[in-house]
C-alpha cells in the first residue's frame, strides 16, 4: 500500500460482541447460535444496535421473571350478571389491565421480530432508529401498565370502574363557639336534603310564616334547655358514699335480673357465676370504698332501671336520678385518680357497661367517653391478639378475653354507625370468635374448656357468637360507607345481599333457639328484635347514597326498594309501643329512654327514609297523571299504611315528651315531613302547609313540656311563683317522672287541660300486654 493513498475504510462488524471477543463465526441471529450454545444468550448484543439490543434483552429478562403467558385474543363476551346487578354490565379493572398488558406484549414481540429481520437484511439505519424508538416507547408503556396492575387494591378493584358509581356524600360540620358537630355520610340529614322542608327552613326570605315558626322553635328550645339545666347533676367530687345510694337487696335483685335478661346475652361482659358470688359477698360484707365490683354493680343497676316493671318503692324519677349519679361516679372512677388501676379487664368491663348505660338511660354517646377510647384500652391490654399466643393464660380467662374483644368490636361498630364516623377497629386482629359454651364451664378451677357438644347447641354465649359472625362483613360495609371516593353500586349490592342473608339466617337461628327446650339457655324476644334492628340499620346506611340518587336515575331503584323494606321493618316495631300503656315490653322501654340506635323506630334514621319514599311516590304519581289505574290504587294503599306508621311514630314522640323526656327534634321533623306529604296529596301549597305543621308541632311540644313540669310541681309541691323567662312555672327538678304505670284517667285529664294545643296527642290505645319477667335466680 502506498503511503499517499487514502486508507480504505473497514467494513462494519456484523458479528455480535461475544463472538467477536471469542473470535468465532456468528450466524447473525438474535440471539446467535454460539451464544445460545454457551448459555450467554442474555449478553448477545451487536455494536451498531447496542441500545436496541439492550432494550430487547431487558424485555426478555422481565418476561421470564413475570412468566406472563402468551397474549390471548380478547373476547367480546360480557361478564355474567347476577340478579342483583339489575342490568349493570361491569368489567373488572384488573381484567382491563391484563388485556392491555397482553396487547402491548403482542405488539412488542411483533416489533422485536421486525427489528431482528431488519438487521439480517441490512435494513437502513433510519428504519432501525425508528423501530428502536417504537420499541422503547412500548416497553415503557408495558412497564407503566404492569405497575398499575401491581398497585391495584384487591378489595375494591372489581368495582373501581363501575359505571353506576356515584360521588361520595360530602361531609358536613356545624361549627359554633359552643358546639362543633361533624356529620358523616350515614347521618340522617343527608336523607332530608331532597325534601322540601330542607330548602324551606334554610331560606333567608323574611316571610311572616317562617318568622312565626322560628319564634315558636326558639321558645320551645329555651324551655328545653332550662329543663335540661335543672335536671343535670353538677359533680365537683365523686359521690362521697356510693354504697349508701344502692337500694335494698330485693330491689337490686330485680334490677340485676332486668340487665341479665336483656343486654348481657348480647354483649357478654361479665361472667355471671363469678358475679353472683361477688354479689353475695357484697351483701354479707359491705364495702364502702370504690371497687371494680361496686362500679360494675351500679352500672348494671342503672341499666336495669330502664327495664324495671314499675312495682318498686322508688319512683321512676328517683331511679333516673340514681342512674345518673351512678353513671357519673363510674366515669370519675375510670378517669379520676384511680386511672392507673383501671387498665385491666375490670376496667374494660366497667367501660363497656358505661357505654351501654349512657345510651340506654338517655344520656347518649360522648365523643370524649367513646368506644374509640375503649378500643384503645382493649388494644393496650392485648385483646386483639388471640389468647393462644399467650400459653400462660388459663383457659377460662382466655375465653373471657375473647368475649370481651367481641363486645368491644361490637360497641365500636355500633358507635361508628350512630355518630356517622369511620370505624376504628384495626384491620388486622387474630382473636378467634368466642366459643358457644355455658358460663359454668368457665369456672376458675377448670383447666380446660369443654366444647364436646358441638356448635349447634344453645348456650349462654350463642347470641353473642351469632352476632359476631357478621363482624367482618359489617366492617366492610362501614369502610364502603366512609370511603372518600366514588361509591360503587355493584359493591353495595354485593354487600347488601350478604347483609340480607345474615338477617334471614339470624331470624332462623332465633327461631330455633326459642324452640329449644334446653334448660338454662333463655332466648327472649328482646335480643331478636334488638339485633334485627341493628342489622337493618347497616342496610339503610349502605344504600342511602343510591336511595337519594334513585329519585333521578331508575338504575338505583333496587337500593330505594331495599331501603324502604329495611326502614319499614324497623318502623314495624313501633306498633308495640302504644303510650300511655301500663305494661310495655322490654324493647319498648328501651325505645322510650334510649339514645342513638337504642331509639329504634323512633330515630330519624328511620323517619327520614320513610318520608323520602312517600314524597318520591307522590312526585312520581303527579308526574304520570294516571287516575283509576289498579296499580296506582294498590300503591296508594301501601302509601297510606306508611303514612299511618309515621303518624303513629309522631304520636308516640309527643307522648314521650309529655311523660318528661325533653327531646323535640324528632317530633318537629316528623311533623314537617307529614305536613309536606299532606300538602302534596291535597294539592295545597307545600310551603304554607309545612310552616303550619312545624309551628303546630312545636306548640304541642311546648305544651307537653309545660304539662310534665306542672305535673311534677303538683306532685312534689314546688313553688309555683318561680318562672323561667316565658311565664312558665320553673321545673326545678332533678328529672322527670317517667313512671309508665300512671293511670290513664289522670294522664287524660292532664292532656285535656291543654285544650288548645294538645289535642290529638293520644291517637288510640291498646289493652296492656303482660310482660314475662324472669324470676329470681
Long-range contacts (C-beta under 8 A, 24 or more apart in sequence): 12-47, 12-48, 13-47, 14-46, 15-46, 16-44, 16-45, 16-46, 17-43, 17-45, 17-46, 17-47, 18-43, 18-44, 28-119, 28-120, 29-116, 29-120, 30-56, 30-116, 30-119, 46-119, 48-125, 49-115, 49-119, 49-128, 49-132, 51-132, 52-115, 52-128, 52-131, 52-132, 52-135, 55-132, 55-135, 55-136, 55-139, 56-112, 56-115, 56-135, 58-139, 59-108, 59-112, 59-139, 59-142, 62-143, 63-105, 66-146, 68-101, 68-102, 68-105, 71-102, 71-103, 71-105, 71-106, 71-109, 72-102, 74-99, 74-103, 82-493, 84-493, 84-494, 84-496, 84-497, 84-558, 85-490, 85-493, 86-493, 86-555, 86-557, 86-558, 87-555, 88-162, 88-163, 88-164, 88-489, 88-490, 88-555, 89-163, 90-158, 90-159, 90-161, 90-162, 90-163, 90-164, 90-490, 91-161, 92-157, 92-158, 93-152, 93-157, 93-158, 93-160, 93-161, 94-149, 94-152, 94-157, 94-158, 96-161, 97-145, 97-148, 97-149, 97-152, 98-149, 100-145, 101-142, 101-145, 101-146, 101-149, 104-138, 104-141, 104-142, 104-145, 105-142, 107-138, 108-135, 108-138, 108-139, 108-142, 111-135, 111-138, 155-476, 156-483, 156-488, 156-491, 158-490, 158-491, 159-488, 159-490, 159-491, 160-488, 162-486, 162-488, 162-489, 162-490, 162-491, 164-488, 164-489, 164-490, 164-555, 164-556, 165-486, 165-487, 165-488, 165-489, 166-486, 166-487, 166-489, 166-545, 166-546, 166-549, 166-556, 167-486, 167-487, 168-483, 168-484, 168-485, 168-486, 168-487, 168-545, 169-544, 169-545, 182-420, 182-421, 183-420, 184-419, 184-420, 184-421, 184-422, 184-481, 184-482, 185-420, 185-481, 185-482, 185-544, 185-545, 186-417, 186-420, 186-481, 186-482, 186-541, 186-544, 187-420, 188-603, 188-604, 188-605, 188-607, 188-608, 190-544, 190-545, 190-548, 191-544, 191-547, 191-548, 191-608, 191-609, 191-612, 192-608, 192-611, 192-612, 192-669, 193-548, 194-548, 194-551, 194-612, 194-615, 194-616, 195-611, 195-612, 195-615, 195-673, 195-676, 196-615, 196-676, 196-686, 196-687, 196-690, 197-669, 197-672, 197-673, 197-675, 197-676, 197-690, 197-694, 200-686, 200-687, 200-690, 200-691, 207-691, 209-687, 209-688, 209-691, 209-692, 210-691, 212-691, 212-695, 213-691, 213-694, 213-695, 213-698, 216-695, 216-698, 216-699, 216-702, 217-668, 217-694, 217-698, 219-698, 219-702, 219-726, 220-664, 220-698, 220-701, 220-702, 220-705, 221-664, 222-725, 222-726, 223-702, 223-705, 223-706, 223-724, 223-726, 223-728, 224-662, 224-663, 224-664, 224-705, 226-724, 226-725, 226-730, 226-731, 227-662, 227-705, 227-709, 227-731, 227-736, 228-662, 230-730, 230-731, 230-732, 230-733, 230-734, 231-733, 231-734, 231-735, 231-736, 233-321, 233-324, 233-325, 233-328, 233-734, 235-325, 235-328, 235-329, 235-332, 238-290, 238-329, 238-332, 238-333, 238-336, 239-325, 239-329, 241-288, 242-290, 242-294, 242-298, 242-326, 242-329, 243-286, 243-287, 243-288, 243-294, 245-298, 245-322, 245-325, 245-326, 246-297, 246-298, 246-301, 247-301, 247-312, 247-313, 247-314, 247-322, 248-313, 249-283, 251-312, 251-313, 251-314, 252-297, 252-301, 253-776, 253-777, 254-304, 254-308, 254-309, 254-312, 255-300, 255-301, 255-304, 255-305, 255-308, 256-300, 256-301, 256-304, 257-304, 257-773, 257-774, 257-775, 257-776, 257-777, 258-303, 258-304, 258-305, 258-306, 258-307, 258-308, 258-586, 259-300, 259-301, 259-303, 259-304, 259-307, 260-774, 261-307, 261-522, 261-524, 261-526, 261-586, 261-773, 261-774, 262-303, 262-307, 262-524, 262-526, 262-527, 262-586, 262-590, 263-303, 263-356, 263-360, 265-460, 265-463, 265-464, 265-522, 265-523, 265-527, 266-463, 266-464, 266-467, 266-527, 266-530, 266-531, 267-352, 267-356, 267-407, 267-410, 267-411, 267-464, 268-403, 268-406, 268-407, 268-434, 268-460, 268-461, 268-464, 269-349, 269-352, 269-353, 269-403, 269-404, 269-407, 270-296, 270-300, 270-349, 271-400, 271-439, 271-442, 272-439, 272-460, 273-439, 273-440, 273-442, 273-443, 274-444, 276-777, 290-329, 290-333, 290-338, 292-342, 292-346, 292-347, 292-349, 292-350, 293-346, 295-329, 295-330, 295-333, 295-350, 296-346, 296-349, 296-350, 296-353, 298-326, 298-329, 298-330, 299-326, 299-327, 299-330, 299-350, 299-353, 299-354, 299-357, 300-353, 301-326, 302-326, 302-327, 302-357, 302-360, 302-361, 303-353, 303-356, 303-357, 303-360, 303-361, 305-361, 306-360, 306-361, 306-589, 306-590, 306-593, 306-594, 307-586, 307-589, 307-590, 309-771, 309-773, 310-739, 310-740, 310-741, 311-741, 315-737, 315-739, 316-737, 316-738, 316-739, 316-740, 317-660, 317-712, 317-733, 317-734, 317-735, 317-736, 317-737, 317-738, 317-739, 320-361, 320-735, 320-736, 320-738, 321-734, 321-735, 323-357, 323-361, 324-361, 324-363, 324-734, 324-735, 326-357, 327-354, 327-357, 327-358, 327-361, 327-363, 330-354, 330-357, 331-369, 343-377, 343-380, 343-381, 344-381, 345-381, 345-400, 345-401, 345-404, 347-377, 348-374, 348-377, 348-378, 348-381, 348-383, 348-404, 348-408, 349-404, 351-377, 352-404, 352-407, 352-408, 352-411, 355-411, 355-415, 356-411, 358-595, 359-594, 359-595, 359-596, 359-597, 359-598, 360-590, 360-593, 360-594, 360-598, 361-593, 362-593, 362-594, 362-595, 362-661, 363-595, 364-595, 364-596, 365-415, 365-418, 365-419, 365-595, 365-596, 367-419, 370-415, 370-419, 371-408, 371-411, 371-412, 371-414, 371-415, 371-416, 371-424, 372-412, 372-415, 372-424, 374-408, 374-411, 374-412, 375-408, 375-412, 375-424, 375-425, 378-404, 378-405, 378-408, 379-426, 383-408, 383-431, 384-426, 384-429, 384-430, 384-431, 385-429, 385-430, 385-431, 386-430, 386-431, 386-432, 387-431, 388-432, 389-430, 394-444, 394-447, 395-446, 395-447, 395-448, 395-449, 396-442, 396-443, 396-444, 396-446, 396-449, 398-449, 399-434, 399-435, 399-437, 399-442, 399-449, 400-442, 401-431, 402-431, 402-432, 402-433, 402-434, 402-435, 403-434, 403-461, 403-464, 405-429, 405-431, 406-433, 406-434, 406-464, 406-468, 406-471, 407-464, 409-468, 409-471, 410-467, 410-468, 410-471, 413-471, 413-474, 413-475, 413-478, 414-534, 414-597, 416-478, 417-478, 417-537, 417-538, 417-541, 417-597, 418-596, 418-597, 419-596, 421-482, 422-478, 422-482, 423-475, 423-478, 423-479, 423-482, 425-475, 433-465, 433-468, 433-469, 434-461, 434-464, 434-465, 434-468, 435-461, 435-465, 436-461, 436-462, 436-465, 437-461, 438-520, 438-521, 457-518, 457-521, 458-512, 458-513, 458-516, 458-518, 458-521, 458-523, 459-521, 460-520, 460-521, 462-509, 462-513, 462-521, 462-523, 463-513, 463-523, 463-527, 463-531, 466-506, 466-509, 466-531, 467-506, 467-531, 469-502, 470-499, 470-502, 470-535, 473-498, 473-499, 473-502, 474-499, 474-538, 477-538, 477-541, 477-542, 480-542, 481-541, 481-542, 487-545, 487-546, 489-546, 489-555, 489-556, 489-559, 492-542, 492-543, 492-546, 492-559, 493-558, 493-559, 495-542, 496-539, 496-542, 496-543, 496-559, 496-562, 499-535, 499-538, 499-539, 499-542, 500-539, 500-562, 502-535, 503-532, 503-535, 503-536, 503-539, 506-531, 506-532, 506-535, 507-532, 522-774, 524-586, 524-772, 525-585, 525-587, 526-585, 526-586, 526-587, 529-573, 529-587, 530-587, 530-590, 532-569, 533-570, 533-573, 533-597, 533-600, 533-601, 534-597, 536-566, 536-567, 536-569, 536-570, 537-566, 537-570, 537-597, 537-605, 539-563, 539-566, 540-566, 540-567, 540-570, 540-605, 540-606, 540-609, 541-605, 544-609, 547-609, 547-612, 548-612, 550-616, 551-616, 551-619, 560-613, 560-616, 563-609, 563-613, 564-609, 564-610, 564-613, 566-609, 567-606, 567-609, 567-610, 567-613, 568-610, 568-642, 568-645, 570-600, 570-601, 570-606, 571-601, 571-606, 571-610, 571-645, 571-646, 571-649, 572-601, 572-645, 573-600, 573-601, 574-600, 574-601, 574-602, 574-645, 574-648, 574-649, 574-652, 575-648, 577-601, 577-602, 577-652, 578-652, 578-764, 578-765, 578-766, 579-652, 579-655, 579-656, 579-659, 579-740, 579-762, 580-655, 580-659, 580-740, 580-742, 580-744, 580-747, 580-762, 580-765, 581-740, 581-765, 581-766, 581-768, 582-740, 582-741, 582-744, 582-768, 583-740, 583-768, 583-769, 583-770, 583-771, 584-740, 584-771, 585-769, 585-771, 586-771, 589-740, 592-656, 592-659, 592-661, 592-738, 592-740, 593-661, 593-738, 601-649, 602-649, 602-652, 602-653, 602-656, 602-666, 603-666, 604-665, 604-666, 604-669, 606-649, 607-646, 607-649, 607-666, 607-669, 607-670, 607-673, 608-669, 608-673, 610-642, 610-645, 610-646, 611-646, 611-670, 611-673, 611-674, 611-676, 611-677, 613-642, 614-639, 614-642, 614-643, 614-646, 614-673, 614-677, 615-673, 615-676, 615-677, 615-680, 618-677, 618-680, 618-681, 619-680, 622-680, 643-674, 643-677, 646-670, 646-673, 646-674, 646-677, 647-674, 647-763, 648-763, 650-674, 651-760, 651-761, 651-762, 651-763, 654-700, 654-701, 654-704, 654-761, 655-761, 655-762, 657-701, 657-704, 657-705, 657-708, 658-704, 658-707, 658-708, 658-747, 658-750, 658-751, 658-758, 658-761, 659-708, 659-736, 659-737, 659-738, 659-740, 660-708, 660-712, 660-735, 660-736, 660-737, 660-738, 661-736, 661-738, 662-705, 662-736, 664-698, 664-701, 664-705, 667-697, 667-700, 667-701, 668-694, 668-697, 668-698, 668-701, 670-697, 671-696, 671-697, 672-697, 696-757, 699-757, 700-757, 700-758, 700-760, 700-761, 702-757, 703-754, 703-756, 703-757, 703-758, 704-758, 704-761, 706-754, 707-750, 707-751, 707-753, 707-754, 707-758, 708-736, 708-737, 709-733, 710-750, 711-737, 711-750, 712-736, 712-737
